[in-house]
């Protein structure tokens, strides 16, 4: 077999844990495509010892376990990206192997969640909690119904988790995830290369224990036999570093900050992402904690999506309705509109200073926002999901108004704290209904309000539950929801959704 420097496209495999797993994954892809890819590929083995002793700067090969020479001087280091590229080499690719939004979502899950947790468990010879969570996600959300034609995500996920069925290493697989095990066994009988995978992890587990890290290995003075193609390996590293440097060159800045063209609309041939941050209340100046808490993380993800070439829309804006705005207006002796106008500019200028890459930073009081909210309301109303119910609230006769929770204070019914708020006691932490307060007082005029009934509009969530539950099941699978998000949502369904008040006096 020729080396990776020959005219045939070639692989360089690193003899470490992830290298072995990556190799089998790619070999399975090649097996599936053997009838359509009329092309030979070179395989070159490079041991971890060789790389660490003489070319330890080949961090990409050590980290991913594989490099593929896509074309002279251009290399891929991700096994999943290599598999995707191999599909493009076929002139007659079967429809079931073509990329879809579904397969790309699960391939991302495999590379960012599943495989890292498998590698972590391999070094411990047991299931970690994070691996259990990833496998539970597959067990609950992945379409495990066997179909005659496998997708690319089926093949990639299968090649990653098939070693977990090895009884000497991961016995728990056989009892904890029965649906997943059945799916694995069914595919294994159809994959000629499957028997090569089962022996990987037990062997490599010993390697992970004997050679825990890069630091210290270079202290060994024993002679290392270099592979015959070591010159090509060094050349690969230099070329990879050169390409990396170019991405940070000012002349290539577009690679890091793609040009954004408005309006940003869904694109039929791209992955489409709508990203939002929690809308900040307009009644204060945002501080560093607000930015770190939700804005910065969303900004990082938006920049990542744009760099990947995805169609990305990143939205945020100030929340200008509600009691918080009204209270701030009373405190400053101005109108609520003046408060909104003042603090909207404060928010906007601060986010611009931090270079947060919002595509739009708007306001909930704009006419467009109003039109959208009213359109949603009338559609729900026409379908019969709006009801009227009577509720009891505190009413201040002197102010001639019903009092929102934040306009009331009194004695906590649980701990007798004398300055409990209308929604929560700051001393004992108990959530409070304002009408439960002892000796309540109006924060505006300091008079004592009384309980009065009022008619309000409710969203009938009880009637909506069947449709909402069906949608959530599909969305959780397509969107790869976290285990916690899925569990909490399912608990709400289990308890039954309750009508929700959507109006205020």
N, C-alpha and C positions, 0 to 999 in steps of 0.2 A: 504494500500500500504506500502511495506517495505521501510526502509530507504536506503540511498546510500551505506551503509556498508554491505548490504545483498549480496548474491551470484549473483543475477542478476546485469548486468551492470546498472549503475544509473546515473541520471542527478541531478545536484544541480543548481537551477535557482535563480538568484538574482533579487529581486523585484525592479529593476530600469528600466529606459527607454530601454537600449540596452538589458537588460535581458528579457524583455517582447517580444521584436522583435526577439531575438534569439530563444526564446521558440517556437514562432509560426513557425519560419523557420524550426526548427527541427521537430515539430509536422507535418508539411506538408510533409517533407521527409518520416517520419514514415508512414504517410497515404498512400503515393505512394508505399511504400515498404511492406505494410501490408500483401499482398498476397505472398510475397517471403521470408520475414523475419519471421520465426517461433520462435519469441523470445519476451519475456516481458522485459520492461525497467521500472525501478523505477524513480519516480520524487520526488524531495525534494525541498521545497520552503524555501529560506532563505531571510529574509527582509534586506533591506539596513540598517535600524536602528540597527539590531542585529550585522551586520558585522562592521559597523562603530564604534559602542560603545564598543564592546568586542573583535572584531577580525579585526580591520581596516587594518591590514597588509595583508589581503587577497586582494591585489590590482588587481590580475588577474581576480578574480570573479567580482569585482566591475567594472573593465574596460571592460570585455567582456560579463558580464551578465550570464555566464553559465560555468559549469565545467562538464566534462563527465569522469566517471571512466572507462577508456579503459580496464584496467585489474588491479588487486590489486596493489595499490601503484603508478600507472601510470595514469595521467589525461591529458585530452585535454581541452584547454580553448577557442578555436576559434570555433564559430558556423559553419563556413564553413568547417573547418577541421573535425569537428564532423560529419557533413553531408557526407563528403567524406569517412570517416571511416565506417559509417553505411552501405554504399554501399558495402564495402568489406565483410560485414557479410552475404550477400546474396549468397547462393550457386548456384542460377540460375538467375544472374543479366541480365535484358534485355539489348540488345545492345545499345539502345538509351540512357541509363543511364551510360554507360561506359565513362571514361575520355578520352578526346581528347585535342589536342593543342588548339583548338577553345574554348572549355568549360573552360579550365584552365585559358586562357587569360581573359575571361570575369568574372570569379570568382575572379581573382586578382583585376580587375577593381571594382567589387562590394565592396570588403572589404577595398580597399585602397582609393577609391574616392567616390563612391556612398553612402555607409552607413554613413561615417563620415559627409557628407554634409546633409543627411537626419536628423541625430541627431541634427546637428546645427540648421537646420530649425525648428525642432520640438520645440526647446526652445524659438523660436521667433514667432511661429505660422504663418510663412510666408515663401515664397520661397527666399532663399539667392541666390546671383549671382552664387556662386560656385555650388549650387544644380542645377540651371538652366543649367549651362554648362554641368554637368554630364548627365542630362536628355536629353539635345540636342545631346550629343554623342550617347546615346541609340537610340534616334529618328532617327538619321542620319545613324548610322553604324551597329546597332544590327539587326540581321535577324529576323524581326518581322512577317514574313509570318508564319501564324499558320500551324503547321504540326500535324498529328495525335499523334505522340509520342514526349513528351517533353524531353529535355536534362536536365542535372543537373544544368547547368547555367541558363536555363529557370526558373527552380523552385526556385533557390536561388535569382535571380534578382526579380522575381515576388513577393516573400515573403517580399522583402525589400521595394518595391515601391507600393505595393497594398494599404497600408494605406494612400498614398498620394491622393487617389481618394475620401477620406472622405470630403463631401462638406462643413462641418462646419469648417474644418481646412485648407484645401488646394483647394480652388475653382479654382485656376489658372490652375490646372492640366487638367481640363475639356476643356479648350480652347487653351492652349499653346502647348500641345503635343497630337494631335488627334490620330496619328498612335499608339503611346505608349498606350493611353487609350483604344483603340480598342483591342489591344493585351492583356492588363490586364483583360478587361471584358470577353474576350473569354476564357482565362485560368480560371478565377474565377468561371465560370459556371461548370468547370470540376473538381474543387478542393473542396472536402467536408469541409475542414478546413478553407476555405477562410472567412467565416462569422465570425470567431473568431478574425481575424486580424483587421477588420475595426474599432473596438472599442478601440484599443490599445492607439494610440497617443494622442487623446484628454485627456484621463485620466492621462497619464504619463506627459503631458505638465504641468499640475498643480504641479506634483512632482518636475519637474526641476526648477520651479519658487520658490517653498517653501523651497527646500533644495539645494542651489546653490553649495555647496562645502563641502569637508571633514573638513577643518579647521573651528573650532568653534562649531561643533556638539558635541564634547566631553566635552564642557563646560556645557552641559545640565546635570542636576543632577537627572532627573526623572528615575524611575525604569524601566528597559528594560526586557521584558519577553524573555528568550532565547528559541530557537527552541529545540525540543526534541532531535534532532540529532546534537546538537552543538559540542559535543566531536568529531564527525566524521568531522565536518567542520574544527575544529582546526587541526586535524590530516592531513587533506588534505593540509592545508597551510604549515605545517611543512614539509610534503613530497615534496610539490612543491618547497619550498626553498632549500631543500636538493638536489633535482635534478638540480636546477639552479646552486648551488655551485659546483656541480660535473662538470658542463660544463666548468667552469673556472679553474678547477684543472689542474695542469701541466700534470697529467697522462691522461687527456682527451683532450689534446690540438688539437688532430686530428679533433675534432668536430668543432673547430674554423678555422683551417687551413688545409683543406682536401689535401691529397697528390695529386699532379698534375703529370700526366703521359703524355709524349709527344710521338708521335704527337697527337694533339688534333683534332679529327675528329668528324663529325656529328654522333650522336648515335640514333638509331631507336626508342628506348624505353624511351628516356629522352627529356626534353626540351632543345633545342640548342640555345645558345646565342653567337652572334658575336658582340663584343663591341670595339669601336674605339674612340680615342680622336682626336681632330683636330691636324693635323700634324704641329709641330712648324717649322718656318723658321730656317734654319741652320746658319743664319748670325749673331746670337747674343747668349748671355748667358741667359738662362731662369731665370726669377725672380719669387718671391712668387705669384704674380698676375697671371702669366701664369699657375702655378700649380693649384691654387685654381680655376681658370676660367674654366678649362675643364678636366685636368688630374686627380685631386683628386676625383671629383664626379664620374667619370667613374671607378676609382679604387675601390671606396666604393661599387658601384653597382656590379662590377665584383666579389668582395669578398663575397657579399651577395648571388649572384647566385651560386658560388661554395659551400657556406655553405648550400644552399638548395639542393645540389646534382645535379644541372643542368650542362649540358655539356657547358663549357664556354671558349671562346677564346678571349683574350684581347690583341689588337694590337695597336701599334703606331710606330712612326719613324720620322726622320727628313726630311723635304721638301727641297731638295737640288737643284732644278731647278729654273730658273727665274731670274729676274733682281736684286732681293735683294742680291743674292749670288754674282752676277757680280759686283755690287756696292761695296760690302764689300771687294772683292778681289782688286779692284782699290784703295780703301782707305788704305789697308794694304800692297800694293805693292807685292802681291803674286798671284798665279793662283787660279781660282775658285775651282779646285780640292783640293788644299792645305787648302783653307777656309773650305770646306766641311769636310775634314778629321779632322781638328782641332776642329771645333765646334760640330761635331757629338760626339766625345769623351766627350766634356764638358756636352752636354745634357745627355748622357747616364750615366755618373758618378753622376750627380745631381739627376736624377730620382732614381738611385739605392740607393743614400744616404737617400732619402725620403721613401725608401722601397715601391715604386710604383710597383704593382704586374703585370707588363706587361708579357704576355707569350712570346711575341716577340717585340723587339724594333729595327726596321730596318732602311733602308735608301731608298729613291726613286731612287737612282742611281745604285742599285744592278742589276745584270743581270736578276734575277728572276722578279723583278719589271718591267724591260724593256720588257721582253718577254710577260708578262701579258698585259701591256699597248698596245704593238703593236698587240697582238692577238685581243684585243677588237677593235682597230682601223680598222683592216682588215675585221673583221666580219661586222662592221657597213658600211664600204666602199662597200663590196660585196652586201649589201642589198640596196644600192643606197641612203644612208642617208648622203653622203659627197658631198659638192659642193665647187666650186671655185668662189670667189668674189674679186672684186677690192676695196681696201680701201686707204684712204689718210693718210699718216704719215709724221712726220717731219724727214728730212734727213740731217745729218751733213756732208758736203762735205769734211771738214778737217779730220774728223775721218773716213770718207768713210763708214758710217753705218747709218741705221735707228735708231732713238732714242726711247727707251721705255719711258713711262710716267715719270718714276723716274729719267731719265737722262735729263729732261727738266724743266726749270723754266722761268717765265716771269710775265707780268702784267695781273692781273685778269680782264677779260672782264666785270665782274659785279660790283666789288667794287674798282678797280684800285689799289689793293694791289700789290706792285712791286716784291714780291717774292713768287708768287703762284706756286704750283707744277703742274706737267703735268696731274694730275688726279683730284686734288682738291685744293681749296683755303683755307689755314689754318685760314684766317681772317674771311671770311664770310661763310665758310663751303660749298659753292656751288661746286657740281661736275663739272669737266671741261674735255672737249676733248682737248688734247694737241694742236691740230691745231687751237683752238680758242684763245690761249694765244696771247697777244699783246707783240711784241718785244721779242719773245722767245730766250732763250740762251741754248747752250749745256753745261751741267754741267761738262763735261770732259775737253773740250778745251776752253770754254767761247765764242765760235763763234756763229753766228746766223744761225740756220738751215732753210731750206725751205721745202715747202710741195711737196711731191712726191708720186706718186701712186705706190702701191705694190699689188701683187697677194697673197691671203691667202686662207687657207682651213677653211671651215665652217661646223659645224654640223647642218644639216637641221632639226631643232626642229619642224618646221611647219608641215612637213610630218610625223614626229614621234608622233605628239600629240594624235591621236586616240588611239594608242597602249599604250602610256605612261599614258593617262587618265584612261584607263581601268585597268591598273596595279595599279595605285594609289588608285582607289576606293576599290580594293580588299585588298591591303596592309594596308590601313588606318583602315579597319574593322578588319583584322586579328591582326594587331599590336597595336590596341587601340591608334591611333594617338591622340594628344591633339586637342582640338577644334581650337586653334590658327593655328596649323600646317595645319590642313585640310582646314581652311578658306583661308589662304594665298595661298596655292597650288591651290585651286579652282579659286581664283582670277587671277592667272597666266593663267589658262586654259581659263577663261572668256575673258581675253584680247588677247589671242592667243599667243602661244609660237613663238619666233622669232629665226632665224638662229643665231648660236653662233660661233664666231671665236675661233679656237682651235690651231692655229699656230702662231709663232712669227718669225720676221726677225732676 
